[in-house]
Amino acid sequence: MDYSIDTPNISLFPIEAVASPGKVFLFTIPKWSGRQYSMMAMLSVPFILSFHPKSTTRRALYFLPLILIINAYRTPNGTNSKSFSGDYQFGLLLASWTMRILDRFYLNDPEATFLRKEIDDKPGRGPITYNPIKKFIWGLELIVVTRGIGWNWQISQIPPQRNLKRGPFLSMKLRKACFTYLGLCFVISSSQYLLALARFEEARQTPTWASQVLLHPIFLYCFIYTSWAFVVYGSLSLGENLLAIAFVGLRITKRWSEPSAWPSLFGSIREGYGFRRSWSSWWHQNCRRTSGTLGHFLVRNIPYLRNPQTKAAVLTRRYLQVICTFLVSAVIHAGGSIYISQKDGVFSDGGSFKAFLIQAAIIVAEDVVLWLLGIADGGNPSTSRRLIGYILVHSYAAYAIPTLKVMPLARDHGIEVGGHPLMAGVKMAGMGARGILRNPYAALIGPFNA
């Protein structure tokens, strides 16, 4: 499986003749690849923001990012492309960029909503007062950051980090990068070993005790879950650690050369003793702002929910945002499968909508159970509370991640291993780890993850 990203040699501005009844004229039609369209869509946002909000130019270009994004979706690689995994990662990024553009440009007032702390929020200052070049830089940072580090919209679930000086910080990031690299190598070698063991035992027809354990469905479910979780961790952390080392070590820009600008992407797994807590305190928060923008938009524009006066309104406001958050997350994570499904014309979301909407329902049910039992979700939980929570969360994840995510992805990638879906999931995990090592930035949701 080739993980490379195809970059065809295409002229950016070919001139085509277009004929219509009674006249012939020439105009410029850009024939770009999907990746070129997506890059231009991303860059078009800070370019348009560099103009005054009431200017004619900005109003005329208002829909340009959407047009470019739509063309990116409609320009997949050819059906003979072998870069399925590269296409999947691009589709995932494309969906993320789409939601981010909607949040930063269309669903909010950018100049009033998004301000950098101690830079844009000073009296008499702000993006509206900047010249085009300075405003373009503000807009570019706005569109590339994911967690709002140093902005007034910084998400609240940033993992706490020690106040390290430059040397210890670089050492810590280097250790994490090495650990991630070795962990991905272990996933690859383990996947290859299990696949070879399955082939050997199939030919032998007399399984040994070791193969009975290692090829048992329970072990395979646990292996796929833990391996895929580490693949996702590596896909985000490896590239982020390398960027942090480069920016801090080489002192690239004053703003991004400080260790405080690079907090960890993932929290402590010790905090994941509940479904809500796993998403809010342990797992990465790169999509938190983008995923929450639809819920915030609805709440802001529905008077009944904007200033809730009753318990029913408060609960409706809360759980509407929960459902919208997971719905948008489903759209983002389905992007890769939807993009590659254009090749054979068979629609597939890779199991994302089912998986994420089930998560929303589980969180609502968990809140109800905790409320009925009078258990506060926070503070200093008892050992039994933690133990029960860990068992419930990871038992469900060990079943759901392979069933609802990894094996559907394997089918989307055309992976078959003797007709055994679990072994296809094992191979998918190994392929994912190998793809990250080939390109640590292929799955990076945001260039800085900040």
C-alpha positions, -999 to 999 in steps of 0.1 A, spaced: 0 0 0 15 33 -11 12 61 14 27 87 -8 8 118 -18 4 122 -55 15 156 -68 8 156 -106 27 182 -127 -2 204 -137 0 239 -149 -17 263 -125 -33 286 -150 -41 269 -183 -61 289 -208 -90 272 -224 -113 282 -252 -150 280 -244 -175 281 -272 -211 291 -270 -237 297 -297 -228 328 -317 -195 336 -299 -161 322 -288 -141 337 -259 -111 329 -238 -108 329 -200 -86 314 -174 -98 281 -158 -75 267 -132 -71 229 -135 -58 220 -101 -56 189 -81 -77 185 -50 -47 192 -28 -40 224 -47 -76 235 -43 -76 228 -6 -43 248 -1 -57 277 -20 -90 275 0 -70 277 33 -48 306 20 -78 324 6 -92 329 42 -64 351 55 -62 368 21 -98 378 22 -96 388 59 -68 412 50 -94 435 35 -118 456 55 -151 438 64 -172 463 45 -149 466 14 -163 457 -20 -134 433 -26 -141 413 6 -178 411 -2 -170 399 -38 -147 372 -26 -169 361 3 -178 327 -12 -143 320 -27 -132 296 1 -164 275 -2 -160 273 -40 -124 261 -37 -133 236 -10 -161 222 -32 -137 218 -61 -112 201 -39 -139 175 -30 -149 171 -66 -113 165 -78 -102 132 -64 -72 113 -77 -80 90 -106 -95 56 -101 -62 40 -110 -44 58 -81 -27 34 -57 -23 61 -30 -55 50 -11 -41 58 23 -27 91 11 -61 99 -3 -78 89 29 -56 112 50 -62 140 26 -100 135 27 -97 136 65 -78 168 65 -101 183 38 -131 177 61 -113 193 90 -103 223 70 -138 227 57 -153 228 93 -125 251 104 -131 276 76 -169 276 84 -160 283 121 -133 310 115 -149 328 86 -186 321 81 -202 313 114 -185 340 134 -174 376 131 -136 370 128 -124 405 138 -146 406 169 -144 370 179 -108 358 175 -82 379 193 -46 370 204 -41 376 241 -20 407 249 -17 415 211 -51 421 196 -71 427 228 -53 459 239 -73 492 239 -72 508 205 -58 477 189 -73 448 171 -74 431 137 -98 458 123 -70 484 128 -42 464 111 -27 471 77 -33 443 51 1 425 56 -3 425 94 -39 414 91 -29 386 67 -5 373 93 -32 374 120 -56 356 97 -30 329 87 -24 321 124 -61 320 130 -67 294 104 -38 271 112 -41 269 150 -65 242 164 -66 247 202 -63 284 204 -31 285 224 -25 322 233 -59 333 219 -90 344 237 -108 313 225 -83 288 238 -101 256 248 -104 249 285 -92 213 284 -55 220 277 -34 194 296 -14 210 324 23 211 317 54 218 338 70 252 335 102 239 318 130 259 305 142 255 269 168 227 275 146 204 296 116 211 273 136 201 242 148 169 260 112 160 270 99 165 235 128 145 220 120 116 244 84 117 234 93 117 197 116 87 202 90 68 223 64 74 196 87 63 169 96 31 188 59 25 196 49 27 159 77 3 150 63 -21 176 28 -18 161 42 -26 127 63 -56 138 35 -70 160 10 -67 131 33 -84 107 40 -112 133 2 -118 139 -5 -119 101 24 -144 96 12 -165 125 -23 -166 111 -10 -178 77 13 -204 93 -15 -218 115 -39 -219 86 -15 -240 66 -6 -261 97 -42 -267 108 -31 -277 143 -28 -245 163 -3 -243 191 -12 -229 225 5 -196 217 -15 -191 185 -47 -201 203 -40 -171 226 -26 -146 202 -52 -153 175 -82 -155 198 -108 -129 190 -106 -113 225 -69 -107 221 -72 -94 185 -99 -70 196 -77 -57 224 -47 -55 200 -66 -36 173 -80 -11 199 -46 -4 216 -27 -3 184 -52 20 166 -53 43 197 -15 45 195 -16 51 158 -39 81 163 -17 93 191 14 90 169 -2 106 139 -7 138 159 21 137 185 51 127 164 47 157 140 39 181 168 69 171 188 92 175 158 77 209 151 81 220 188 118 209 187 124 229 155 105 261 166 118 262 202 153 248 195 159 272 165 140 301 181 117 305 151 96 336 158 92 351 192 56 338 197 63 301 188 98 297 203 85 296 238 79 262 255 46 274 268 32 275 233 36 237 229 15 220 256 9 182 252 -18 171 228 -31 144 251 -39 144 288 -32 117 313 -50 84 307 -56 84 345 -83 110 338 -102 87 315 -124 69 340 -156 79 323 -168 84 287 -172 122 290 -139 125 309 -121 104 283 -131 128 256 -126 160 276 -96 153 297 -76 124 282 -81 123 244 -67 151 221 -87 183 218 -75 193 183 -111 193 169 -128 206 200 -133 242 188 -142 232 153 -166 204 164 -183 227 189 -189 256 165 -223 243 151 -237 239 186 -225 273 197 -240 288 165 -274 273 171 -274 282 208 -264 318 200 -292 322 175 -321 305 193 -335 329 219 -349 301 240 -314 287 244 -293 319 243 -303 328 279 -320 297 293 -344 305 321 -356 270 329 -341 237 338 -354 222 306 -338 250 285 -305 245 303 -305 207 296 -316 212 260 -288 237 255 -263 214 270 -271 182 252 -279 199 219 -242 210 220 -231 175 229 -250 160 199 -238 187 175 -202 182 186 -202 145 179 -221 151 147 -195 175 134 -167 151 146 -184 123 126 -183 145 95 -146 153 100 -137 116 106 -159 104 77 -141 128 53 -114 104 43 -138 75 35 -162 98 17 -133 112 -4 -119 78 -15 -154 64 -21 -157 87 -51 -133 63 -69 -158 34 -71 -190 54 -66 -200 35 -35 -207 59 -6 -190 50 27 -184 70 58 -160 45 73 -185 39 102 -179 74 116 -215 86 119 -227 54 137 -196 54 160 -197 91 170 -235 93 174 -234 63 197 -207 81 217 -231 111 221 -259 88 233 -235 70 257 -224 103 273 -261 114 278 -268 80 294 -237 83 316 -248 117 328 -282 103 337 -268 74 356 -243 96 375 -272 119 384 -295 91 396 -266 77 417 -257 111 430 -221 108 418 -202 140 410 -181 137 379 -149 153 392 -130 161 423 -112 132 439 -130 100 429 -128 68 449 -107 39 438 -138 19 430 -152 48 409 -120 49 389 -118 11 385 -154 7 374 -150 36 350 -118 22 334 -134 -12 329 -165 3 313 -147 27 290 -119 4 278 -142 -27 275 -165 -7 252 -136 8 233 -120 -26 228 -151 -37 210 -163 -5 193 -130 8 179 -123 -24 158 -160 -30 149 -171 6 142 -139 22 129 -109 1 120 -126 -28 101 -148 -5 81 -117 15 72 -100 -18 61 -130 -25 38 -127 11 24 -90 4 17 -98 -29 0 -80 -49 26 -89 -86 29 -70 -112 48 -84 -146 41 -119 -132 46 -112 -127 83 -123 -91 93 -102 -91 125 -70 -99 107 -79 -71 82 -81 -48 112 -47 -60 124 -32 -53 89 -49 -18 89 -33 -9 122 1 -19 109 -4 1 77 -15 31 96 17 30 117 39 26 86 22 55 69 30 78 99 66 69 98 68 76 61 52 110 66 47 122 102 26 151 90 2 132 68 -25 131 94 -17 163 113 -51 180 117 -35 214 120 1 225 112 8 236 147 -18 217 168 -17 247 190 
